Amino acid sequence: MARQESHELAPDARPHAVAGPQRRGGPRMNRAMPPKPSAARLLRGARAVFTVAAELARRVRRYAWPSTAGSRNRAYLRDRLVALPLLAVVAFGAFGWAYTGVRGDSAYARDRLAPALVGLAGVRASLFIAQGEAEENLAEGRAAELSGLSERYRTRVARATQNLNRVTRSGALTVAEEQELRVVSALVVDYTGWIGRAQGHATDPVLRDAELAYARSMLCSTPVAPQDSGDRYPPCPPATGSGATSIVDRVSGLERQLRERLADRAGWGDGVLAAGAVSGVASVLLAAGLWRTLSFLRRRFRIRLSVPLAAAALPLLAVPLLTADALLAQHAQRETVPVADALAERTSPKTETAAEERPFDGPDPVAIDVLADRLDDGLSEGRFGFLDGAAPFVFPVGLACAGVIGGALHAYRREYLVVARPGVVA
């Protein structure tokens, strides 16, 4: 009876043994799932973002390009007091950073990279000529043992040493590259020592040839091919990787790194382009703002010409000149890249020997001295010389302009607030 009464009291109820697991499994799992964002919520978020962006744009336009129609004198001068000095700082700061970078790259290429590349090319050519002279002189046997090696051999070894010192003093190498150059210098000393041993055994063809071959292996890691055995200057392609242990391999590696650095500095960097764009926009807004402020002062304050604001606008006239100088310097750097490639790839001991033996036949276009002159002339003429040293003063001039503009507008605003009478529109 009790069981029947319970069924009568809750005829539609399910047994607790069945209802319990459903409450633990189904509803609780649904409550743990994160709610999906609705379309209305996304729409409200988009409206909020649009409202904030519109308000920021309105405020930027208010300060950068305010309207003079219907504006109060006090409010207009306050907005100009905030906007114009800020535009001056941004315009000259961004332009000064970009111009300093371009000028610094040009000076680095002219004073450091170019002398180092010329010196490394001279080292390689001089040692090849010295090797050819040593082999030719020692082939004479006892005559070479008695009279010694030729003057050209001694001169070329001395030039190679001088060029190594020149590269060291250029300042173009990193710490690791300077260490590599010290290794090259030590190898050159050891190389000349083996040439001296071969001279001491000039009458013994076996020892002489073995020592000459070892000296050449120190100079060039590529063996002489049979078809090139009769050539005075056989080809010597540089090796790379772990097998690059000879003098030519190490010199070519240094040349490759310096050429990559030159090509990297000769290109427009993303930072320079971004700074130039920011500076261009800020300079246009600054010039337009100064012009409109002068017109405002002439109409409202009867000031025919504000001398401080006119003086603050004068540095803007130098911006086109400095821009042209930067473009010229960057173009000159790009023009030096193929010349640097020619120094590393097209110079040869044959060309240098011919230029030395026949100096009046006209310069060879791929001679080291000719390419060095092209590098020096291109980088020296690729700028306005009278602007040397002007780059560090661009940003301080911008700060001075911002100070002059701010002081002048503050003085005008303060004077207006003092002389304004009750009832006058402020």
C-alpha positions as CSV (number, residue, x, y, z in Angstrom):
1,M,0.0,0.0,0.0
2,A,2.7,2.4,0.8
3,R,4.4,1.7,-2.5
4,Q,1.1,2.3,-4.3
5,E,0.6,5.6,-2.4
6,S,4.0,6.8,-3.4
7,H,3.2,6.2,-7.0
8,E,0.0,8.0,-6.7
9,L,1.7,11.0,-5.1
10,A,4.3,11.2,-7.9
11,P,2.8,9.5,-10.9
12,D,5.2,11.1,-13.4
13,A,8.4,11.0,-11.3
14,R,11.3,8.8,-12.4
15,P,13.0,6.4,-10.1
16,H,15.9,8.0,-8.2
17,A,18.3,5.3,-9.4
18,V,17.8,6.4,-13.0
19,A,17.5,10.1,-12.4
20,G,20.7,10.3,-10.3
21,P,23.3,9.5,-13.0
22,Q,21.6,11.7,-15.5
23,R,21.9,14.7,-13.2
24,R,25.6,14.0,-12.6
25,G,26.4,13.3,-16.3
26,G,24.3,15.4,-18.6
27,P,23.5,18.7,-16.9
28,R,26.8,19.1,-15.2
29,M,28.7,18.5,-18.5
30,N,26.6,21.2,-20.2
31,R,27.3,23.7,-17.4
32,A,31.1,23.2,-17.7
33,M,31.1,24.1,-21.5
34,P,32.1,27.7,-22.1
35,P,29.3,29.8,-23.6
36,K,29.6,30.7,-27.3
37,P,29.9,34.4,-28.1
38,S,26.8,35.7,-29.7
39,A,26.6,37.9,-32.8
40,A,25.2,40.8,-30.6
41,R,28.3,40.6,-28.4
42,L,30.6,40.7,-31.4
43,L,28.7,43.6,-32.8
44,R,29.0,45.6,-29.6
45,G,32.7,44.9,-29.5
46,A,33.2,46.1,-33.0
47,R,31.2,49.3,-32.3
48,A,33.3,49.9,-29.2
49,V,36.6,49.6,-31.2
50,F,35.2,51.8,-33.9
51,T,34.2,54.4,-31.4
52,V,37.6,54.5,-29.8
53,A,39.4,54.7,-33.2
54,A,37.1,57.5,-34.3
55,E,37.8,59.4,-31.1
56,L,41.5,59.0,-31.5
57,A,41.4,60.1,-35.1
58,R,39.3,63.1,-34.1
59,R,41.8,64.1,-31.4
60,V,44.8,63.6,-33.8
61,R,43.1,65.7,-36.4
62,R,42.2,68.4,-33.8
63,Y,45.8,68.8,-32.9
64,A,47.4,68.2,-36.3
65,W,44.9,70.1,-38.5
66,P,42.6,72.2,-36.4
67,S,39.9,74.4,-37.9
68,T,40.2,78.2,-37.4
69,A,36.6,78.9,-38.3
70,G,34.5,79.5,-35.2
71,S,37.3,78.4,-32.8
72,R,38.2,80.4,-29.8
73,N,41.6,82.1,-29.6
74,R,42.5,80.5,-26.3
75,A,41.5,77.0,-27.4
76,Y,43.3,77.3,-30.8
77,L,46.5,78.5,-29.2
78,R,46.4,75.7,-26.6
79,D,46.0,73.1,-29.3
80,R,48.9,74.6,-31.3
81,L,51.0,74.8,-28.2
82,V,50.7,71.0,-27.9
83,A,50.8,69.9,-31.5
84,L,53.5,72.0,-33.1
85,P,56.4,71.3,-30.7
86,L,55.5,67.6,-30.7
87,L,55.5,67.6,-34.5
88,A,58.9,69.3,-34.6
89,V,60.4,66.7,-32.2
90,V,58.9,63.8,-34.2
91,A,59.9,65.2,-37.6
92,F,63.5,66.1,-36.8
93,G,64.0,63.1,-34.5
94,A,63.0,60.6,-37.1
95,F,64.8,62.4,-39.9
96,G,67.9,62.8,-37.9
97,W,68.0,59.1,-37.0
98,A,67.6,58.1,-40.7
99,Y,70.0,60.6,-42.0
100,T,72.6,59.7,-39.4
101,G,72.3,56.1,-40.4
102,V,72.7,56.7,-44.1
103,R,75.7,59.1,-43.6
104,G,77.2,56.6,-41.1
105,D,77.0,53.8,-43.6
106,S,78.6,55.9,-46.3
107,A,81.5,56.9,-44.0
108,Y,81.9,53.3,-42.9
109,A,82.1,52.1,-46.5
110,R,84.5,54.9,-47.6
111,D,86.8,54.9,-44.6
112,R,86.8,51.2,-43.6
113,L,85.3,48.7,-46.0
114,A,86.9,50.1,-49.2
115,P,90.5,50.2,-47.8
116,A,90.1,46.7,-46.4
117,L,88.8,45.2,-49.7
118,V,91.6,46.9,-51.6
119,G,94.2,45.6,-49.1
120,L,92.9,42.0,-49.3
121,A,92.9,42.0,-53.1
122,G,96.5,43.3,-52.9
123,V,97.5,40.6,-50.5
124,R,96.2,37.8,-52.8
125,A,97.7,39.2,-56.0
126,S,101.1,40.0,-54.4
127,L,101.5,36.5,-53.0
128,F,100.7,34.9,-56.3
129,I,103.2,37.1,-58.1
130,A,105.8,36.3,-55.4
131,Q,105.1,32.5,-55.9
132,G,105.6,32.8,-59.6
133,E,108.9,34.7,-59.2
134,A,110.2,32.2,-56.7
135,E,109.5,29.3,-58.9
136,E,111.1,31.0,-61.9
137,N,114.2,32.1,-60.0
138,L,114.8,28.8,-58.3
139,A,114.5,26.9,-61.5
140,E,117.9,28.4,-62.4
141,G,119.6,26.2,-59.8
142,R,123.0,27.4,-58.4
143,A,122.5,30.9,-59.8
144,A,119.5,31.4,-57.6
145,E,121.4,30.0,-54.6
146,L,124.2,32.5,-55.1
147,S,122.3,35.6,-56.2
148,G,119.1,35.1,-54.3
149,L,115.6,35.7,-55.4
150,S,114.6,38.7,-57.6
151,E,113.8,42.1,-56.5
152,R,110.2,41.7,-57.6
153,Y,109.8,38.7,-55.2
154,R,111.0,40.8,-52.2
155,T,108.9,43.8,-53.2
156,R,105.7,41.7,-53.5
157,V,106.2,40.0,-50.2
158,A,106.8,43.4,-48.6
159,R,103.6,44.7,-50.3
160,A,101.6,41.7,-49.0
161,T,102.8,42.4,-45.5
162,Q,101.9,46.1,-45.8
163,N,98.5,45.3,-47.1
164,L,97.8,43.0,-44.2
165,N,98.8,45.8,-41.8
166,R,96.5,48.2,-43.8
167,V,93.6,45.9,-43.4
168,T,94.2,45.6,-39.7
169,R,94.3,49.4,-39.3
170,S,91.1,49.9,-41.4
171,G,88.8,49.1,-38.5
172,A,86.4,47.2,-40.8
173,L,87.0,43.8,-39.2
174,T,85.2,42.2,-36.2
175,V,87.1,40.6,-33.4
176,A,86.8,37.1,-35.0
177,E,87.9,38.5,-38.4
178,E,90.9,40.2,-36.8
179,Q,91.9,36.8,-35.3
180,E,91.6,35.3,-38.8
181,L,93.8,38.0,-40.2
182,R,96.5,37.3,-37.6
183,V,96.4,33.7,-38.7
184,V,96.9,34.8,-42.3
185,S,99.9,37.0,-41.3
186,A,101.4,34.0,-39.5
187,L,100.9,31.8,-42.5
188,V,102.6,34.4,-44.7
189,V,105.7,34.4,-42.5
190,D,105.7,30.6,-42.5
191,Y,105.2,30.7,-46.3
192,T,108.3,32.9,-46.9
193,G,110.2,30.6,-44.6
194,W,109.6,27.6,-46.9
195,I,110.5,29.7,-49.9
196,G,113.8,30.4,-48.1
197,R,114.4,26.7,-47.5
198,A,113.7,26.0,-51.2
199,Q,116.3,28.7,-52.0
200,G,118.8,26.9,-49.7
201,H,118.3,23.7,-51.7
202,A,118.3,25.3,-55.1
203,T,120.8,22.8,-56.4
204,D,118.8,19.8,-55.2
205,P,115.7,19.5,-57.5
206,V,114.0,17.0,-55.3
207,L,114.1,19.0,-52.1
208,R,113.6,22.3,-53.9
209,D,110.5,21.1,-55.7
210,A,109.1,19.5,-52.6
211,E,109.5,22.7,-50.6
212,L,108.1,24.8,-53.3
213,A,105.1,22.5,-53.6
214,Y,104.6,22.7,-49.8
215,A,104.8,26.5,-49.9
216,R,102.2,26.6,-52.7
217,S,99.9,24.4,-50.7
218,M,100.1,26.9,-47.9
219,L,99.2,29.6,-50.4
220,C,96.5,27.7,-52.3
221,S,94.7,24.5,-51.2
222,T,93.8,23.5,-54.7
223,P,96.5,21.4,-56.4
224,V,97.8,22.5,-59.8
225,A,96.1,20.6,-62.6
226,P,98.4,18.8,-65.1
227,Q,97.2,21.1,-68.0
228,D,98.1,24.2,-65.9
229,S,101.5,23.0,-64.8
230,G,103.3,25.2,-67.4
231,D,101.3,28.3,-66.4
232,R,103.2,30.8,-64.4
233,Y,100.0,31.7,-62.4
234,P,97.8,28.6,-62.4
235,P,94.2,29.0,-61.3
236,C,93.5,28.8,-57.6
237,P,89.8,28.7,-56.8
238,P,89.3,29.3,-53.0
239,A,87.9,26.5,-50.9
240,T,85.1,26.9,-48.4
241,G,84.0,25.2,-45.2
242,S,86.4,23.0,-43.1
243,G,88.8,22.7,-46.0
244,A,89.5,26.4,-46.2
245,T,92.9,26.4,-44.5
246,S,95.2,28.1,-47.0
247,I,96.1,31.8,-47.2
248,V,93.9,32.4,-50.3
249,D,91.0,30.5,-48.7
250,R,91.1,32.7,-45.6
251,V,91.6,35.9,-47.6
252,S,88.7,35.1,-49.8
253,G,86.5,34.3,-46.8
254,L,87.3,37.7,-45.3
255,E,86.6,39.4,-48.7
256,R,83.2,37.6,-48.9
257,Q,82.2,38.8,-45.4
258,L,83.2,42.4,-46.1
259,R,81.3,42.3,-49.5
260,E,78.2,41.0,-47.8
261,R,78.5,43.8,-45.2
262,L,78.9,46.4,-47.9
263,A,75.8,45.1,-49.8
264,D,73.8,45.1,-46.6
265,R,74.7,48.7,-45.8
266,A,74.1,49.8,-49.4
267,G,70.4,48.7,-49.2
268,W,67.6,50.7,-47.7
269,G,66.8,49.2,-44.3
270,D,63.2,48.9,-43.1
271,G,64.0,51.2,-40.1
272,V,65.3,53.9,-42.4
273,L,62.3,53.7,-44.7
274,A,59.9,53.8,-41.8
275,A,61.7,56.8,-40.1
276,G,61.7,58.6,-43.5
277,A,58.0,58.1,-43.9
278,V,57.2,59.3,-40.4
279,S,59.5,62.3,-40.8
280,G,58.0,63.2,-44.1
281,V,54.4,63.2,-42.8
282,A,55.4,65.1,-39.6
283,S,57.4,67.7,-41.6
284,V,54.4,68.4,-43.9
285,L,52.1,68.7,-41.0
286,L,54.6,71.0,-39.2
287,A,55.0,73.3,-42.2
288,A,51.3,73.5,-42.8
289,G,50.6,74.0,-39.1
290,L,53.2,76.9,-38.8
291,W,51.7,78.5,-41.9
292,R,48.2,78.3,-40.6
293,T,49.3,79.5,-37.2
294,L,50.9,82.6,-38.8
295,S,47.7,83.3,-40.7
296,F,45.7,82.9,-37.5
297,L,47.9,85.3,-35.6
298,R,47.7,87.8,-38.5
299,R,43.9,87.7,-38.6
300,R,43.0,87.4,-34.9
301,F,46.0,89.2,-33.2
302,R,46.9,91.6,-36.0
303,I,50.5,90.3,-35.9
304,R,51.8,90.7,-39.4
305,L,54.7,88.3,-38.9
306,S,55.7,86.2,-35.9
307,V,59.5,86.3,-36.0
308,P,60.0,83.4,-33.6
309,L,57.7,81.1,-35.6
310,A,59.2,82.2,-38.9
311,A,62.7,81.5,-37.5
312,A,61.5,78.1,-36.3
313,A,60.3,77.3,-39.8
314,L,63.7,78.0,-41.4
315,P,65.3,74.6,-40.6
316,L,62.5,72.9,-42.6
317,L,64.1,74.5,-45.7
318,A,67.3,72.3,-45.1
319,V,65.3,69.1,-45.1
320,P,65.1,68.8,-48.9
321,L,68.9,69.4,-49.2
322,L,69.7,66.8,-46.5
323,T,67.3,64.4,-48.2
324,A,69.1,64.8,-51.6
325,D,72.4,64.3,-49.8
326,A,71.2,61.0,-48.3
327,L,69.8,59.8,-51.6
328,L,73.1,60.6,-53.3
329,A,75.1,58.8,-50.6
330,Q,72.9,55.7,-50.8
331,H,73.2,55.6,-54.6
332,A,77.0,55.9,-54.4
333,Q,77.0,52.9,-52.0
334,R,75.0,50.8,-54.3
335,E,77.3,51.7,-57.2
336,T,80.3,50.4,-55.2
337,V,78.9,46.9,-54.8
338,P,79.9,45.7,-58.3
339,V,83.3,47.4,-58.0
340,A,83.9,45.4,-54.7
341,D,82.8,42.2,-56.5
342,A,85.3,43.0,-59.3
343,L,88.1,43.5,-56.8
344,A,87.5,40.0,-55.3
345,E,86.7,38.1,-58.5
346,R,88.2,39.8,-61.6
347,T,91.7,40.9,-60.4
348,S,94.5,38.6,-61.2
349,P,98.3,38.4,-60.9
350,K,98.6,38.5,-64.7
351,T,96.9,41.9,-64.8
352,E,99.0,43.3,-62.0
353,T,102.2,42.0,-63.6
354,A,101.3,43.6,-67.0
355,A,100.4,46.9,-65.3
356,E,103.8,46.8,-63.5
357,E,105.8,45.9,-66.6
358,R,104.0,48.2,-69.1
359,P,102.9,51.3,-67.1
360,F,102.5,53.5,-70.2
361,D,100.1,51.2,-72.0
362,G,97.1,52.6,-70.3
363,P,95.3,51.4,-67.1
364,D,93.6,48.1,-67.2
365,P,90.0,48.4,-66.1
366,V,90.3,45.5,-63.7
367,A,93.6,46.5,-62.2
368,I,93.6,46.9,-58.4
369,D,94.7,50.5,-58.5
370,V,92.0,51.4,-61.0
371,L,89.3,49.7,-59.0
372,A,90.5,51.3,-55.9
373,D,90.3,54.7,-57.5
374,R,86.8,54.0,-58.6
375,L,85.8,53.0,-55.1
376,D,87.3,56.1,-53.6
377,D,86.0,58.5,-56.2
378,G,82.5,57.0,-56.1
379,L,82.2,57.2,-52.3
380,S,83.9,60.6,-52.0
381,E,81.7,62.2,-54.7
382,G,78.6,60.5,-53.6
383,R,77.7,63.2,-51.1
384,F,77.8,66.9,-50.5
385,G,81.1,67.5,-48.8
386,F,80.0,70.7,-47.0
387,L,77.4,68.7,-45.1
388,D,80.0,66.4,-43.4
389,G,79.4,66.6,-39.7
390,A,75.8,68.0,-40.0
391,A,74.0,64.7,-39.1
392,P,74.5,64.9,-35.3
393,F,72.9,68.4,-35.2
394,V,69.6,67.5,-36.9
395,F,67.8,66.4,-33.8
396,P,69.2,69.2,-31.5
397,V,68.0,71.7,-34.1
398,G,64.6,70.1,-34.0
399,L,64.5,70.3,-30.2
400,A,65.5,74.0,-30.4
401,C,62.7,74.6,-32.9
402,A,60.2,72.9,-30.6
403,G,61.4,75.1,-27.7
404,V,61.1,78.3,-29.8
405,I,57.6,77.4,-31.0
406,G,56.4,76.4,-27.6
407,G,57.8,79.6,-26.0
408,A,56.3,81.9,-28.7
409,L,52.9,80.3,-28.5
410,H,52.9,80.3,-24.7
411,A,53.8,84.0,-24.8
412,Y,51.0,84.9,-27.2
413,R,48.5,82.9,-25.2
414,R,49.6,84.4,-22.0
415,E,49.4,87.9,-23.4
416,Y,45.9,87.3,-24.8
417,L,44.7,86.1,-21.4
418,V,46.0,89.2,-19.7
419,V,44.6,91.8,-22.1
420,A,41.2,90.0,-22.7
421,R,38.2,92.0,-21.4
422,P,35.0,90.5,-19.9
423,G,32.6,89.8,-22.7
424,V,35.3,89.2,-25.4
425,V,35.2,85.7,-27.0
426,A,38.1,83.7,-25.7
